[in-house]
Amino acid sequence: MPAEKGPLVLGIDLGTSAVKVVALDGHGIVLGTGTAPFPTHSEVPAQAEQDPADWIAAVAAAMADLDLPAPQRSRIAGIGLTAQLPTLVCLGAAGPLGRAITWKDSRADGSTAEALVEGQRRVEGQRRALYERTGMPIDGRYLGPMFRHHWRHRFTEIDAVLSAKDYLAFVLTGERVTDPSTAAGYGVYDLAAGAYSDELRELWGIPRGALPAVRPAHSAAGTLSATGTRLLGVPAGVAVTVGAADSVSSAFAMAGLEEGVVCITMGSSTVILDALREPKLDPQTRYLLTPHVEPGWYGREMDLLATGTGYRWLSGLLGLREGQLDEYAAESPPGARGVTFAPYLAGGEQGALWDPSLRGSLSGLTLQHTSRDLARAFLEGVGFEIRRCLDVLADTVPTREVVLAGHLTEHASSLQMLADILDQPIQPVPAGSPAAVGAALGALQCVTSVPQVPRSRTSWPAEVLPGRDAGAYRGLYAAYLEQAGKSC
């Protein structure tokens, strides 16, 4: 079917700070993009909440920003969804009961530890048991623990407990559905059974019947409701997929489903994720194991919580414009002249460490150091933590390719620095939202029944090879492991 006559699809990514929309043709080629931001509310320490009404307004604004002519919009046949995870939305009879609690909110960490003690005397023993059952190193950032901390005393008001993506699907279709990768973020999904556990649901106090039905990510959640049609400005009756978590959606767009390929997606956080045909838990609980976008596939995932937000924070602290931090970092030598920056700025860290007590730190400072050294030390710290994660994954499954998306791909010096730190080649992905593209590819699969549309790499940037500083970074990385966090 000629591209000019075939169906088009949309991918909608409800991210941590903005909604991104992408339009693809039947060959997976991007035809148009749109974006719109929304705020996060942090009035008290450790709080990170968002208003679902702001999400919906941002969806409409991103669609208005989408550079796709009206004749092409009329050919849209499917819509794929993805979103930040875990982010909690509690629905009552009239809609959301207040703000959503995002994955950046750490207020439930303490009460989650208490709940695990109540459940089984020793926190670590209970966390290991939960990990073996759910694939998740459970802490206060999962939906079940969030619900217990913030909502268990108001459970009679609750009609539904949803994630951000599931709420968007509900607004567009009226259906309360989720997929396995998102259900895993609830902290009550039994990985082996492929279903919610009543025992875990009761542990977190979630009312019976409040959880959405679980369906495959690339299946149809339903068709656009009248509300959804008005919101998006596309034809009525268009199929909307159940969608998947942003991490696995990004990886699907970047690499499809291939073992041995590690995808690094850098946004507000940095997600490191590969794909496996068989579930493989970590004896030391250093990564989460999530269902991937297709049944029978799994992803080993590690999340660095404050890489993008830390980048923006440090840029603001130093009075730098967008991208200038990378320019400053390029003016300092490898090792930042002795400064080390542990980038645990979110009030805890996940990655390969999973320690809510970790805090960011600077060491080695003297009066002779400059803002250039601080910039490089921060980017090196992020790179070292990415390397720590890749080393863990490579312990059991050899890495044959590293694919990278996000801010770093736009800065040659920082990209080279990361290749040197990782000591292996990096394949950059073109700019844009890989999560939105992955959601759109899922919609294309849903409406055309094509198992997987491969993305052409002919227009992708060239692979970046380790350079002359790779040798120096081997020693610097070893020293970093001794100093920052716990050595893996």
matplotlib code that plots the C-alpha trace (Angstrom):
import matplotlib.pyplot as plt

x = [0.0, 1.6, 2.6, 0.4, -2.7, -2.0, -2.9, -1.1, -0.7, -0.1, 2.0, 1.3, 3.9, 2.7, 6.2, 7.5, 7.4, 5.7, 3.4, 5.1, 3.1, 4.5, 2.8, 4.2, 3.3, 2.9, 6.7, 7.4, 8.7, 8.1, 5.8, 5.2, 5.8, 4.3, 5.0, 3.5, 4.8, 2.9, 4.0, 5.0, 4.0, 6.5, 5.3, 6.8, 10.1, 10.1, 6.7, 6.2, 2.6, 0.9, -2.7, -4.3, -6.2, -2.8, -2.0, -5.2, -4.6, -1.1, -2.3, -4.6, -1.8, 0.6, -1.9, -2.3, 1.5, 1.7, 3.0, 0.7, -1.7, -5.4, -5.7, -3.1, -4.8, -7.9, -5.9, -5.0, -6.2, -4.6, -3.3, -0.6, -0.1, 2.8, 3.6, 5.8, 5.7, 5.0, 2.6, -0.6, -4.0, -7.0, -10.4, -13.7, -17.2, -16.6, -13.0, -9.5, -9.5, -6.8, -3.4, -1.4, 1.6, 4.6, 7.5, 9.7, 7.8, 9.7, 7.4, 6.2, 9.7, 9.6, 6.1, 6.9, 9.8, 7.4, 4.8, 7.5, 8.5, 4.8, 4.5, 7.6, 9.8, 12.8, 12.6, 15.3, 13.7, 10.3, 11.8, 13.6, 10.3, 8.5, 11.2, 11.1, 7.3, 6.9, 10.4, 10.4, 12.7, 9.8, 10.2, 8.0, 7.9, 5.6, 1.8, 0.8, 3.1, 2.1, -1.6, -1.0, 0.8, -1.5, -4.9, -5.6, -7.6, -9.9, -10.3, -14.1, -13.9, -11.9, -13.4, -10.2, -6.4, -4.7, -1.3, -0.8, -1.0, -4.1, -5.8, -5.1, -6.6, -9.6, -10.1, -9.8, -11.9, -13.7, -12.0, -10.0, -7.2, -3.5, -0.7, 1.8, 4.7, 2.6, 0.9, 4.3, 4.8, 1.7, 3.8, 1.0, 1.5, 2.7, 5.2, 4.9, 1.1, 0.7, -2.0, -2.5, -1.9, -4.8, -2.2, -0.1, -3.2, -4.2, -0.7, -1.0, -4.6, -5.9, -9.7, -10.8, -12.0, -10.1, -7.3, -7.6, -7.9, -4.6, -4.3, -1.4, 0.3, -0.3, -3.9, -6.8, -8.1, -11.1, -12.0, -12.0, -14.9, -16.6, -14.4, -11.3, -12.3, -12.8, -9.6, -7.4, -9.2, -9.0, -11.7, -14.2, -13.8, -10.0, -8.5, -6.5, -4.0, -3.5, 0.1, 3.1, 5.5, 7.7, 10.8, 9.9, 8.2, 11.4, 13.5, 11.1, 11.5, 15.3, 16.1, 13.0, 13.2, 16.7, 18.8, 22.2, 21.2, 21.1, 19.0, 19.9, 17.2, 18.1, 15.4, 14.4, 15.8, 18.0, 16.6, 18.9, 17.1, 17.7, 15.4, 15.3, 13.2, 13.4, 12.9, 16.1, 16.1, 19.3, 20.6, 21.5, 18.3, 20.2, 17.7, 13.9, 12.5, 9.6, 7.3, 8.3, 5.9, 5.3, 4.2, 7.1, 9.7, 11.1, 13.3, 16.0, 15.6, 17.7, 16.7, 18.9, 16.5, 17.9, 20.1, 18.1, 16.6, 20.1, 21.4, 18.8, 19.4, 23.1, 22.7, 20.4, 22.7, 25.6, 23.5, 24.0, 21.7, 20.4, 23.3, 26.0, 26.8, 28.1, 30.3, 31.7, 32.4, 34.4, 36.8, 37.8, 40.0, 39.1, 38.7, 37.6, 40.9, 40.2, 36.5, 34.0, 30.2, 28.0, 24.7, 22.2, 20.1, 16.6, 16.7, 17.8, 18.9, 17.9, 20.1, 22.3, 22.2, 18.5, 19.2, 16.7, 19.3, 21.8, 22.4, 24.4, 27.8, 30.9, 34.4, 37.9, 36.9, 39.6, 39.7, 41.4, 38.4, 36.0, 32.4, 33.9, 35.2, 31.8, 30.1, 32.4, 32.3, 28.5, 28.5, 31.2, 29.2, 26.2, 28.4, 30.0, 26.5, 25.4, 28.6, 27.8, 24.4, 25.8, 28.4, 25.6, 23.7, 26.8, 27.5, 25.0, 24.1, 27.0, 26.3, 26.8, 25.4, 24.6, 21.9, 21.4, 18.6, 18.2, 20.0, 23.5, 23.2, 23.1, 26.6, 29.5, 31.9, 29.6, 28.7, 32.4, 33.0, 30.3, 31.7, 35.1, 33.6, 31.7, 34.7, 32.5, 30.8, 27.5, 24.8, 23.0, 19.3, 17.9, 16.4, 12.8, 10.8, 11.6, 8.8, 6.2, 7.7, 7.5, 3.8, 3.1, 4.8, 2.6, -0.5, 0.8, 1.1, -2.4, -4.1, -2.0, -1.3, 2.4, 4.3, 7.1, 7.9, 11.7, 13.1, 15.5, 18.9, 20.0, 19.4, 20.8, 24.0, 27.3, 28.3, 30.7, 33.8, 35.8, 38.7, 42.0, 40.6, 39.1, 42.2, 42.2, 38.6, 39.2, 41.2, 38.8, 35.8, 37.5, 38.2, 34.7, 33.3, 35.4, 34.1, 30.5, 27.7, 28.5, 30.8, 28.9]
y = [0.0, 3.4, 5.5, 8.4, 6.1, 4.0, 4.4, 6.7, 6.2, 8.4, 7.8, 9.8, 9.8, 11.3, 11.9, 13.3, 16.9, 17.1, 15.3, 14.3, 13.3, 11.7, 10.6, 7.7, 6.3, 2.6, 2.2, 3.6, 6.9, 10.0, 12.5, 15.0, 15.8, 17.9, 18.6, 20.6, 20.9, 20.6, 21.5, 19.4, 20.5, 20.2, 22.3, 20.0, 18.0, 14.7, 15.7, 15.4, 15.6, 16.5, 17.5, 15.0, 18.0, 19.5, 16.3, 16.4, 20.1, 19.2, 16.4, 18.9, 21.4, 18.8, 17.8, 21.5, 21.6, 18.5, 19.5, 17.2, 18.7, 18.1, 15.7, 13.4, 13.6, 12.2, 9.0, 8.3, 4.7, 4.0, 5.6, 4.1, 5.2, 5.3, 7.2, 7.8, 5.0, 4.4, 7.4, 6.9, 8.3, 7.5, 7.8, 8.4, 8.5, 12.0, 11.6, 12.0, 12.4, 15.1, 15.2, 12.2, 11.1, 10.7, 8.2, 11.1, 11.4, 9.6, 10.3, 6.7, 5.2, 5.1, 3.7, 1.1, -0.2, -0.3, -2.3, -4.8, -5.2, -5.7, -8.3, -10.3, -9.0, -8.4, -5.8, -7.4, -10.9, -9.5, -7.3, -10.4, -12.4, -9.6, -9.4, -13.1, -12.8, -9.5, -8.9, -5.5, -4.3, -2.8, 0.6, 3.6, 4.7, 1.8, 2.4, -0.1, 1.5, 4.9, 4.0, 2.6, 5.7, 8.3, 6.7, 3.6, 5.6, 6.9, 3.5, 3.8, 6.8, 4.8, 3.5, 2.8, 2.8, 3.7, 4.6, 7.8, 5.8, 3.9, 7.2, 8.6, 5.4, 5.9, 9.5, 8.6, 5.4, 5.0, 1.7, 0.8, -1.4, -1.8, -3.9, -6.2, -3.8, -1.1, -3.6, -4.6, -1.0, -1.4, -3.7, -6.3, -8.2, -11.8, -12.2, -16.0, -16.1, -13.1, -11.7, -9.6, -11.2, -10.8, -11.2, -8.3, -6.2, -6.6, -5.9, -2.4, -1.9, -1.6, -2.3, -5.3, -4.5, -1.2, -2.4, -2.2, -5.3, -6.6, -7.0, -7.2, -3.8, -3.8, -4.9, -2.4, -0.9, 0.4, 3.1, 6.8, 8.1, 11.3, 12.9, 11.4, 12.6, 16.1, 16.1, 14.8, 16.2, 13.0, 10.8, 9.0, 5.3, 5.2, 2.3, 3.1, 0.5, -0.5, 0.7, 0.0, 1.6, 4.4, 2.3, -0.7, 1.5, 3.4, 0.3, -1.2, 1.9, 1.9, -1.8, -3.9, -7.1, -8.5, -10.1, -8.6, -5.0, -2.5, 0.6, 3.8, 6.4, 9.7, 12.1, 13.4, 10.0, 7.6, 4.1, 1.2, -1.8, -4.9, -7.7, -11.4, -14.3, -15.9, -14.2, -13.8, -12.4, -11.0, -12.8, -9.4, -7.6, -5.0, -4.6, -5.0, -7.5, -6.2, -7.7, -6.2, -5.0, -8.5, -11.6, -14.0, -11.1, -9.5, -6.5, -6.1, -2.5, -0.1, 3.5, 6.4, 8.8, 12.3, 12.6, 15.0, 16.8, 17.0, 18.4, 21.1, 21.8, 22.2, 24.3, 26.7, 26.7, 27.7, 30.2, 28.3, 28.3, 25.0, 22.8, 25.0, 22.5, 20.1, 22.9, 23.6, 19.9, 19.7, 22.3, 20.2, 17.1, 13.5, 13.1, 16.8, 17.6, 15.4, 16.3, 13.4, 14.0, 11.2, 12.1, 10.7, 13.9, 12.5, 11.6, 8.0, 6.0, 3.0, 2.0, -0.9, 0.3, 0.5, 2.5, 5.2, 6.6, 7.7, 11.4, 13.3, 14.4, 16.3, 15.4, 16.6, 20.3, 23.0, 26.7, 26.0, 24.2, 25.9, 25.5, 23.6, 20.9, 20.7, 20.2, 17.5, 15.7, 15.6, 14.2, 11.7, 10.6, 9.9, 8.0, 6.0, 5.0, 3.9, 1.9, 0.3, -0.8, -2.2, -4.2, -5.8, -6.8, -8.1, -10.4, -12.9, -11.7, -10.4, -6.9, -6.8, -3.3, -0.1, 2.2, 5.7, 8.2, 11.6, 14.9, 13.5, 12.6, 16.3, 17.0, 15.3, 15.9, 14.5, 11.5, 10.8, 11.0, 8.4, 6.1, 6.4, 5.7, 2.7, 1.6, 0.3, 1.8, 3.7, 3.9, 7.3, 7.4, 10.5, 13.2, 12.9, 10.8, 7.1, 6.3, 8.1, 6.3, 3.0, 3.6, 4.5, 1.4, -0.6, 1.1, 0.3, -3.4, -3.3, -1.9, -3.7, -7.0, -6.7, -8.4, -5.8, -2.8, -2.6, 1.0, 1.9, 3.1, 4.6, 8.2, 7.5, 9.2, 7.3, 5.0, 6.6, 4.5, 4.7, 7.2, 8.1, 8.8, 5.3, 4.0, 6.8, 6.2, 2.6, 3.7, 6.6, 4.3, 1.9, 4.7, 6.0, 2.6, 2.7, 6.1, 6.5, 4.2, 0.5, -1.4, -3.9]
z = [0.0, -0.9, 2.1, 0.9, 1.0, 4.0, 7.7, 10.0, 13.8, 16.8, 19.8, 23.0, 25.8, 29.0, 30.4, 33.7, 32.7, 29.3, 26.8, 23.6, 20.5, 17.3, 14.0, 12.0, 8.6, 7.8, 7.5, 10.9, 9.5, 11.7, 9.9, 12.7, 16.4, 19.1, 22.7, 25.7, 29.3, 32.6, 36.1, 39.1, 42.6, 45.4, 48.4, 51.0, 51.2, 49.0, 47.4, 43.6, 42.6, 39.3, 38.5, 36.0, 34.5, 33.6, 31.8, 29.7, 28.9, 27.8, 25.6, 23.8, 23.5, 22.2, 19.5, 18.6, 18.3, 16.1, 12.7, 10.7, 8.1, 8.4, 5.4, 7.1, 10.5, 8.8, 8.0, 11.6, 12.3, 15.7, 18.8, 21.1, 24.7, 27.1, 30.3, 33.3, 35.8, 38.6, 39.1, 41.1, 40.2, 42.5, 40.9, 42.7, 41.2, 39.8, 38.6, 40.1, 43.9, 44.0, 42.4, 41.1, 43.1, 40.7, 40.8, 42.0, 45.3, 48.1, 51.0, 51.2, 51.7, 55.5, 55.9, 53.2, 55.3, 58.3, 56.3, 55.3, 59.0, 59.9, 57.1, 58.0, 60.8, 58.7, 55.9, 53.6, 53.9, 52.9, 50.1, 48.6, 48.8, 47.0, 44.4, 43.6, 43.2, 41.4, 39.8, 41.6, 44.4, 46.2, 47.8, 48.4, 44.8, 43.7, 43.4, 46.1, 48.7, 47.6, 48.0, 51.5, 52.6, 51.1, 50.6, 52.7, 55.3, 52.4, 50.7, 50.7, 48.3, 45.8, 42.6, 40.7, 41.2, 38.0, 36.6, 34.5, 31.2, 32.4, 33.4, 29.9, 28.4, 30.6, 29.5, 25.8, 25.8, 29.1, 29.7, 32.8, 31.5, 31.9, 30.4, 32.2, 32.2, 33.9, 36.2, 37.4, 38.7, 41.0, 43.2, 43.3, 40.0, 40.3, 37.5, 37.2, 37.4, 35.1, 37.4, 40.4, 43.8, 46.3, 49.1, 47.9, 47.1, 50.7, 52.0, 50.5, 51.3, 47.8, 47.6, 45.8, 42.2, 42.1, 39.8, 36.0, 33.9, 32.4, 28.6, 26.1, 25.5, 21.7, 21.9, 21.7, 24.9, 23.0, 20.5, 21.0, 23.0, 22.2, 24.9, 23.3, 19.8, 21.0, 22.9, 20.1, 17.1, 15.1, 13.6, 15.9, 16.3, 16.1, 18.0, 21.2, 22.4, 26.0, 25.7, 27.9, 30.4, 28.9, 29.6, 27.5, 24.9, 24.4, 24.2, 21.7, 19.4, 19.9, 19.4, 18.9, 20.8, 20.6, 23.3, 24.0, 23.1, 26.1, 25.6, 27.6, 27.6, 29.2, 30.3, 33.7, 34.8, 32.9, 32.2, 31.3, 29.9, 27.9, 26.5, 27.5, 26.3, 29.7, 33.1, 35.0, 38.5, 40.1, 43.2, 44.7, 43.7, 41.7, 38.8, 38.3, 36.0, 34.0, 31.3, 27.9, 25.2, 23.8, 25.8, 26.4, 26.6, 29.7, 30.4, 33.0, 34.0, 36.1, 36.7, 37.7, 39.4, 39.0, 35.9, 33.8, 36.8, 38.3, 35.1, 35.1, 38.8, 38.4, 35.3, 37.2, 40.2, 37.9, 35.9, 32.7, 29.6, 28.1, 26.9, 28.4, 31.1, 28.4, 27.0, 30.4, 31.0, 27.8, 29.2, 32.2, 31.8, 32.5, 36.3, 36.7, 38.3, 41.3, 41.9, 42.3, 42.1, 43.3, 41.5, 44.0, 44.0, 44.2, 47.9, 47.3, 44.2, 42.3, 39.4, 40.6, 44.2, 45.3, 48.5, 49.6, 52.1, 49.4, 48.9, 46.3, 47.3, 46.0, 47.2, 46.4, 46.1, 46.6, 46.0, 42.6, 41.1, 38.7, 37.5, 34.5, 36.9, 38.7, 35.3, 34.2, 37.6, 37.4, 33.9, 34.8, 37.9, 35.7, 33.3, 36.1, 37.4, 33.9, 33.6, 37.0, 35.7, 32.4, 34.3, 36.3, 33.2, 31.5, 34.4, 33.0, 29.4, 27.2, 25.8, 22.0, 21.4, 23.4, 22.0, 23.5, 23.3, 24.9, 25.6, 25.4, 21.7, 20.9, 22.5, 20.8, 23.6, 26.3, 24.0, 23.5, 27.3, 27.9, 25.3, 27.0, 30.4, 29.2, 27.2, 24.4, 21.2, 21.5, 18.8, 19.2, 18.3, 16.4, 18.6, 19.7, 22.1, 21.7, 24.1, 21.9, 18.8, 20.6, 21.5, 17.9, 16.6, 19.0, 17.5, 14.0, 15.0, 16.4, 13.3, 10.7, 12.4, 11.4, 14.2, 14.3, 12.0, 11.9, 12.2, 9.4, 10.7, 7.5, 8.8, 12.3, 13.5, 13.3, 16.1, 18.6, 19.5, 22.7, 22.3, 23.8, 27.3, 27.7, 29.4, 31.9, 32.7, 33.6, 36.6, 37.4, 37.4, 39.8, 42.1, 41.8, 42.9, 46.0, 46.9, 45.7, 46.9, 47.2, 44.8, 42.7]

ax = plt.figure().add_subplot(projection="3d")
ax.plot(x, y, z, "-o")
ax.set_aspect("equal")
plt.show()
